[in-house]
């Protein structure tokens, strides 16, 4: 029997111009409140060229 609750991933970052631009340039779900496991994996695995 599984006693663990399913994980709920919630984006608590503030909406700022830089976050909006990053979301637009990368196509990541940075502006969404509820994130799927796939969203979290994509965001955490993304590297940006400097």
MOJOZI-V685062 format. One record per helix or strand. SS is the DSSP state (H for helix, E for strand). FROM is the first residue (numbers start at 1). TO is the last residue. If there is no record, write none. Layout:
# MOJOZI-V685062
{{SS	FROM	TO} {SS	FROM	TO}}
This chain:
# MOJOZI-V685062
{{E	9	10} {H	17	26} {E	34	35} {H	37	44}}
